[in-house]
């Protein structure tokens, strides 16, 4: 008959300490409460005896499962693996495990996964699926569940969130195209029930206005989802109805890849005939032909920041609701170039816009700058980060706080 598994009392007896001391030494959250020498001794004894903590017993004792529910809209989107990697790394360091659910942007599937995770008593949720009128958010608020939004914002800023500054990134994209001389710029907008789609469309309009360019509503195609298929559909519509467009700003890279396919179908070349710019700078996008110009933000750090916000909520940390924005960065590659027709640049010069400087980097989001009110206990944070090939330690970053009035 096999030996019974080692218990916490067995480890404590072998290490010569009280069971409560052994428990503290083996728990990452309480290890600092015992001496370093004791923690090393207990850890070594536990490893030698093959001790494995009983998560069920631990959750009954602490009323925490040390699990976190994470809902992702589409795992086929290459942007999410590095984000989830950052999230998991940060959670693991605090002794938490992420339960990952893929919703396929389906509301019924999202609800089913959400309820299944609640039934497993997760300690909180990280949602990359939230929409502007999401009933799940209202239910989570009523139940006082710790929830953090990742790459999404709540319409009333009522939940902690971390996101790239979508408006600023979209304005950067338009500024780049306008300075190249493009005036007939189309936009493939993301889903308008998602804060990313709304913010990037708003940034597109702002960018066009800052260069005195008229926004032709017929040059805006609305994607139902952030997929290659939707990008191709929108690209076909734009190309069929407007032969004079010289550039397309897509709300994300998947839509831009679909636009590439639409150009191939009609025998048009990028960037010789039409420039294309994306958003997200997802992995391997530089391997396309031509490599895609895109708006980058630090994916890994977005995940670590979301995890940190949730850990603060789980620990009972009060204070204001934190809205964290990561600064975007334009990465110029081979998919954007000057238009063939020289009249475009001349038009900008006649309007006195050709020499305009790039859109300045804002200290906080432009929506707040235009006076959108935040909840009384909400604070906007803006983090200036550059995306790196290798993940950067979270401790190397500095957080700065701005008031909404200074936005």
C-alpha positions as CSV (number, residue, x, y, z in Angstrom):
1,X,0.0,0.0,0.0
2,X,1.6,3.4,-1.0
3,X,2.6,5.8,1.8
4,X,0.1,8.5,2.6
5,X,0.8,12.0,1.3
6,X,2.8,14.3,3.6
7,X,0.7,16.7,5.5
8,X,1.5,20.2,6.8
9,X,1.9,18.8,10.3
10,X,4.4,16.3,9.0
11,X,6.5,19.1,7.4
12,X,6.3,21.2,10.5
13,X,7.4,18.3,12.7
14,X,10.3,17.5,10.4
15,X,11.4,21.2,10.2
16,X,11.0,21.7,14.0
17,X,8.5,24.5,13.8
18,X,4.8,25.0,14.6
19,X,2.3,24.1,11.8
20,X,1.2,27.8,11.7
21,X,4.9,28.8,11.1
22,X,5.2,26.1,8.4
23,X,2.1,27.4,6.7
24,X,3.4,31.0,6.7
25,X,6.7,29.9,5.3
26,X,5.1,28.0,2.4
27,X,2.6,30.7,1.5
28,X,4.1,33.4,-0.8
29,X,1.8,36.0,0.7
30,X,2.9,35.4,4.3
31,X,6.5,34.2,3.9
32,X,7.9,37.6,5.0
33,X,6.4,36.9,8.4
34,X,9.0,34.3,9.2
35,X,12.8,34.5,9.2
36,X,14.6,33.8,5.9
37,X,16.4,30.9,7.5
38,X,13.2,29.3,8.7
39,X,11.5,29.8,5.3
40,X,14.4,28.1,3.6
41,X,14.4,25.2,6.0
42,X,10.7,24.6,5.8
43,X,10.7,24.9,2.0
44,X,13.6,22.4,1.7
45,X,11.8,19.9,4.0
46,X,8.5,20.2,2.1
47,X,10.3,19.6,-1.2
48,X,12.2,16.5,0.3
49,X,8.9,15.1,1.6
50,X,7.0,15.8,-1.6
51,X,4.5,17.9,0.2
52,X,1.7,19.5,-1.9
53,X,-0.7,22.0,-0.3
54,X,-4.3,21.1,-0.4
55,X,-6.0,24.0,-2.3
56,X,-9.5,23.0,-1.1
57,X,-8.5,23.0,2.6
58,X,-6.6,26.2,2.1
59,X,-9.6,27.9,0.4
60,X,-11.9,26.8,3.3
61,X,-9.5,28.3,5.8
62,X,-8.7,31.6,4.0
63,X,-12.0,31.9,2.1
64,X,-9.9,32.4,-1.1
65,X,-9.5,30.0,-4.0
66,X,-6.4,31.8,-5.3
67,X,-7.8,31.5,-8.8
68,X,-8.7,34.3,-11.1
69,X,-11.2,34.1,-14.0
70,X,-9.9,35.6,-17.3
71,X,-12.2,36.0,-20.3
72,X,-10.6,36.7,-23.7
73,X,-12.7,37.5,-26.8
74,X,-10.6,35.6,-29.4
75,X,-7.6,33.5,-28.7
76,X,-7.0,33.4,-32.5
77,X,-5.9,37.0,-32.2
78,X,-2.1,36.9,-31.8
79,X,-2.2,40.0,-29.5
80,X,-3.6,38.1,-26.6
81,X,-0.9,35.4,-25.8
82,X,1.8,38.0,-24.7
83,X,-0.9,39.9,-22.7
84,X,-2.0,36.7,-21.0
85,X,1.6,35.8,-20.4
86,X,2.2,39.0,-18.5
87,X,-1.0,38.5,-16.6
88,X,-0.2,34.9,-15.6
89,X,3.4,35.8,-14.6
90,X,2.2,38.5,-12.2
91,X,-0.5,36.4,-10.7
92,X,1.8,33.4,-10.3
93,X,4.3,35.5,-8.3
94,X,1.4,36.3,-5.9
95,X,0.3,32.6,-5.7
96,X,-2.6,32.8,-8.0
97,X,-3.6,30.7,-11.0
98,X,-5.6,32.1,-14.0
99,X,-8.6,30.2,-15.4
100,X,-8.7,31.2,-19.0
101,X,-11.9,31.3,-21.0
102,X,-12.3,32.1,-24.7
103,X,-15.7,33.7,-25.5
104,X,-15.4,34.0,-29.4
105,X,-17.0,37.4,-28.8
106,X,-20.3,35.6,-28.1
107,X,-22.4,37.0,-25.3
108,X,-24.1,33.8,-24.4
109,X,-20.7,31.9,-24.3
110,X,-19.3,34.8,-22.2
111,X,-22.1,34.5,-19.7
112,X,-21.8,30.7,-19.4
113,X,-18.0,30.9,-18.7
114,X,-18.6,33.8,-16.3
115,X,-21.1,31.8,-14.3
116,X,-19.0,28.6,-14.4
117,X,-16.0,30.5,-13.0
118,X,-18.2,32.1,-10.3
119,X,-19.3,28.6,-9.3
120,X,-15.7,27.7,-8.8
121,X,-15.3,30.6,-6.4
122,X,-12.7,32.5,-8.3
123,X,-11.4,35.5,-6.3
124,X,-11.8,38.0,-9.1
125,X,-12.1,38.5,-12.8
126,X,-10.0,40.1,-15.5
127,X,-12.3,40.8,-18.5
128,X,-10.9,41.6,-22.0
129,X,-14.5,41.1,-23.3
130,X,-16.4,44.0,-21.8
131,X,-18.7,45.9,-24.1
132,X,-20.1,49.4,-23.5
133,X,-23.5,48.1,-22.3
134,X,-22.4,44.8,-20.8
135,X,-25.0,43.4,-18.4
136,X,-22.3,41.2,-16.8
137,X,-20.5,44.3,-15.5
138,X,-23.7,45.5,-13.8
139,X,-24.2,42.1,-12.2
140,X,-20.5,42.0,-11.1
141,X,-20.9,45.5,-9.5
142,X,-24.1,44.5,-7.7
143,X,-22.4,41.4,-6.3
144,X,-19.3,43.4,-5.4
145,X,-17.0,41.1,-7.3
146,X,-13.4,42.2,-7.8
147,X,-13.3,43.0,-11.6
148,X,-10.6,44.6,-13.7
149,X,-11.0,45.4,-17.4
150,X,-8.1,44.6,-19.7
151,X,-7.8,46.4,-23.1
152,X,-11.3,47.6,-22.5
153,X,-13.0,50.5,-20.6
154,X,-16.3,50.8,-18.9
155,X,-18.5,53.5,-20.3
156,X,-18.8,55.3,-17.0
157,X,-15.2,54.4,-15.8
158,X,-16.7,52.5,-12.9
159,X,-14.3,49.6,-13.0
160,X,-10.5,49.5,-12.7
161,X,-9.0,49.2,-16.2
162,X,-5.8,49.2,-18.2
163,X,-5.7,50.0,-21.9
164,X,-3.6,51.6,-24.5
165,X,-4.6,55.2,-25.2
166,X,-6.7,54.3,-28.3
167,X,-7.5,57.8,-29.4
168,X,-3.9,59.0,-29.3
169,X,-2.7,55.9,-31.2
170,X,-5.3,56.4,-33.9
171,X,-4.4,60.1,-34.2
172,X,-0.8,59.0,-34.6
173,X,-1.8,56.8,-37.5
174,X,-3.7,59.6,-39.3
175,X,-0.9,62.1,-38.6
176,X,1.6,59.7,-40.3
177,X,-0.6,59.3,-43.4
178,X,-1.4,63.0,-43.6
179,X,2.3,64.0,-43.4
180,X,3.0,61.5,-46.2
181,X,0.5,63.5,-48.3
182,X,-2.6,61.4,-48.1
183,X,-6.0,63.2,-48.1
184,X,-8.4,60.5,-49.1
185,X,-8.0,58.3,-46.1
186,X,-10.5,55.5,-45.3
187,X,-11.0,53.9,-41.9
188,X,-12.0,50.3,-41.1
189,X,-13.6,50.9,-37.7
190,X,-13.7,48.2,-35.0
191,X,-17.0,47.1,-33.3
192,X,-18.7,50.1,-31.8
193,X,-19.9,48.2,-28.7
194,X,-16.2,47.9,-27.7
195,X,-14.3,50.8,-26.2
196,X,-11.4,50.1,-28.5
197,X,-13.6,50.5,-31.6
198,X,-15.2,53.7,-30.3
199,X,-11.9,55.3,-29.1
200,X,-10.0,54.5,-32.3
201,X,-12.8,55.9,-34.5
202,X,-12.8,59.0,-32.3
203,X,-9.1,59.3,-32.7
204,X,-9.4,58.9,-36.5
205,X,-11.8,61.8,-36.6
206,X,-9.7,64.0,-34.4
207,X,-6.6,63.2,-36.5
208,X,-8.3,64.1,-39.7
209,X,-9.7,67.4,-38.2
210,X,-6.2,68.4,-36.9
211,X,-5.0,68.4,-40.5
212,X,-8.0,70.1,-41.9
213,X,-9.1,67.0,-43.7
214,X,-12.8,66.3,-44.2
215,X,-14.1,63.0,-42.8
216,X,-16.2,61.4,-45.5
217,X,-18.6,59.1,-43.7
218,X,-18.7,56.9,-46.8
219,X,-15.0,56.2,-46.3
220,X,-15.7,54.6,-42.9
221,X,-16.5,50.9,-42.9
222,X,-17.6,49.2,-39.7
223,X,-16.4,45.8,-38.8
224,X,-18.6,43.5,-36.7
225,X,-15.6,41.8,-35.2
226,X,-11.8,42.2,-35.1
227,X,-11.1,39.4,-37.7
228,X,-9.3,39.0,-40.9
229,X,-12.6,38.1,-42.6
230,X,-14.2,41.3,-41.5
231,X,-11.2,43.3,-42.6
232,X,-11.5,41.7,-46.1
233,X,-15.2,42.4,-46.3
234,X,-14.8,46.1,-45.3
235,X,-11.8,46.4,-47.6
236,X,-13.8,45.1,-50.6
237,X,-16.7,47.6,-49.8
238,X,-14.3,50.5,-49.7
239,X,-12.4,49.6,-52.8
240,X,-15.5,48.9,-54.8
241,X,-17.2,52.2,-54.0
242,X,-14.2,54.5,-53.8
243,X,-11.5,54.0,-56.3
244,X,-9.8,57.3,-55.3
245,X,-8.8,56.4,-51.7
246,X,-5.0,56.3,-51.2
247,X,-4.8,55.0,-47.7
248,X,-6.6,52.9,-45.1
249,X,-6.3,53.2,-41.4
250,X,-7.5,50.0,-39.8
251,X,-8.7,49.7,-36.2
252,X,-6.5,46.7,-35.6
253,X,-3.9,44.5,-37.3
254,X,-6.3,41.7,-38.1
255,X,-8.5,44.1,-40.0
256,X,-5.4,45.4,-41.8
257,X,-4.4,41.9,-42.8
258,X,-7.9,41.4,-44.3
259,X,-7.5,44.7,-46.2
260,X,-4.3,43.2,-47.7
261,X,-6.4,40.3,-49.0
262,X,-9.0,42.7,-50.5
263,X,-6.2,44.6,-52.3
264,X,-4.9,41.3,-53.7
265,X,-8.3,40.3,-55.0
266,X,-8.6,43.5,-57.2
267,X,-4.9,43.5,-58.2
268,X,-3.9,46.6,-56.3
269,X,-0.6,47.0,-54.6
270,X,0.3,48.1,-51.1
271,X,1.8,50.7,-50.7
272,X,2.2,51.7,-54.3
273,X,-1.6,52.0,-54.9
274,X,-2.9,52.2,-51.3
275,X,-1.1,52.6,-48.0
276,X,-2.4,50.5,-45.1
277,X,-1.8,51.0,-41.4
278,X,-2.9,48.8,-38.5
279,X,-3.1,49.0,-34.7
280,X,-1.7,46.8,-32.0
281,X,1.6,45.7,-33.7
282,X,0.8,42.1,-33.0
283,X,3.6,39.5,-33.1
284,X,4.9,38.6,-36.6
285,X,3.2,41.5,-38.3
286,X,6.6,42.6,-39.5
287,X,6.8,39.4,-41.5
288,X,4.0,40.4,-43.8
289,X,4.8,41.5,-47.4
290,X,5.0,44.4,-47.1
291,X,5.7,44.7,-43.4
292,X,2.7,46.4,-41.7
293,X,3.0,49.9,-40.3
294,X,1.2,49.7,-36.9
295,X,0.6,51.4,-33.6
296,X,2.4,49.5,-30.9
297,X,1.8,49.3,-27.2
298,X,3.5,47.1,-24.6
299,X,1.4,43.9,-24.6
300,X,3.2,42.0,-21.8
301,X,3.1,45.0,-19.5
302,X,-0.6,45.5,-20.2
303,X,-1.2,42.0,-18.7
304,X,1.0,42.6,-15.6
305,X,-0.7,45.9,-14.9
306,X,-4.1,44.3,-15.1
307,X,-3.0,41.6,-12.7
308,X,-1.6,44.2,-10.3
309,X,-4.9,46.2,-10.3
310,X,-6.9,43.0,-9.6
311,X,-4.5,41.9,-6.8
312,X,-5.0,45.3,-5.2
313,X,-8.8,44.9,-5.3
314,X,-8.7,41.3,-4.0
315,X,-6.6,42.4,-1.0
316,X,-9.3,44.8,-0.1
317,X,-7.4,47.9,-1.1
318,X,-9.8,50.9,-1.1
319,X,-9.1,54.2,-2.8
320,X,-10.2,55.5,-6.1
321,X,-11.0,53.4,-9.2
322,X,-7.8,53.4,-11.2
323,X,-7.9,53.9,-15.0
324,X,-4.4,53.2,-16.4
325,X,-3.5,54.1,-20.0
326,X,-0.3,52.9,-21.7
327,X,1.3,55.2,-24.2
328,X,1.2,54.1,-27.9
329,X,4.1,54.2,-30.3
330,X,4.0,54.4,-34.1
331,X,6.1,51.7,-35.8
332,X,6.7,52.7,-39.4
333,X,7.3,49.9,-41.9
334,X,6.8,49.2,-45.6
335,X,3.0,49.4,-45.9
336,X,2.8,53.2,-45.9
337,X,4.3,55.5,-48.5
338,X,3.6,58.8,-50.3
339,X,0.6,58.7,-52.6
340,X,1.3,58.4,-56.3
341,X,-0.6,61.6,-57.1
342,X,1.4,64.7,-56.1
343,X,-1.8,66.8,-55.7
344,X,-2.4,65.3,-52.2
345,X,0.7,66.9,-50.7
346,X,0.0,70.2,-52.6
347,X,-3.4,70.3,-51.1
348,X,-2.0,70.1,-47.6
349,X,0.5,72.8,-48.4
350,X,-2.3,75.1,-49.7
351,X,-4.2,74.6,-46.5
352,X,-1.1,75.5,-44.5
353,X,-0.9,72.0,-43.0
354,X,2.0,70.4,-44.6
355,X,4.5,71.7,-42.1
356,X,2.3,70.9,-39.0
357,X,4.1,69.0,-36.3
358,X,3.0,65.5,-35.3
359,X,0.0,65.3,-32.9
360,X,1.6,65.9,-29.4
361,X,1.5,63.1,-26.9
362,X,-1.1,63.8,-24.3
363,X,-0.5,63.3,-20.6
364,X,-4.0,61.7,-20.2
365,X,-6.7,60.6,-22.6
366,X,-8.3,63.1,-24.9
367,X,-11.8,62.1,-23.8
368,X,-11.1,63.4,-20.4
369,X,-9.4,66.4,-22.0
370,X,-12.7,67.3,-23.5
371,X,-14.3,67.3,-20.1
372,X,-15.8,63.9,-19.7
373,X,-16.5,63.5,-16.1
374,X,-15.1,60.6,-14.0
375,X,-16.7,59.1,-11.0
376,X,-15.8,60.9,-7.7
377,X,-13.4,58.1,-6.7
378,X,-11.7,57.5,-10.0
379,X,-8.2,58.6,-11.0
380,X,-6.5,58.5,-14.4
381,X,-3.0,57.1,-14.6
382,X,-0.8,57.4,-17.7
383,X,2.2,55.1,-18.1
384,X,4.9,56.0,-20.6
385,X,6.3,52.6,-21.8
386,X,8.0,51.3,-24.8
387,X,7.2,47.8,-25.9
388,X,10.2,45.5,-25.6
389,X,11.1,42.2,-27.2
390,X,11.7,40.7,-23.8
391,X,9.3,41.3,-20.8
392,X,10.5,44.1,-18.5
393,X,10.2,43.6,-14.7
394,X,7.2,45.4,-13.4
395,X,9.3,47.0,-10.6
396,X,11.3,49.1,-13.1
397,X,8.3,51.2,-14.0
398,X,7.2,54.5,-12.5
399,X,3.6,55.4,-12.1
400,X,2.5,59.0,-12.3
401,X,-0.9,60.3,-11.5
402,X,-2.8,63.1,-13.2
403,X,-6.0,64.7,-12.1
404,X,-8.9,64.6,-14.7
405,X,-8.8,68.4,-14.7
406,X,-5.3,68.4,-16.0
407,X,-6.1,65.8,-18.7
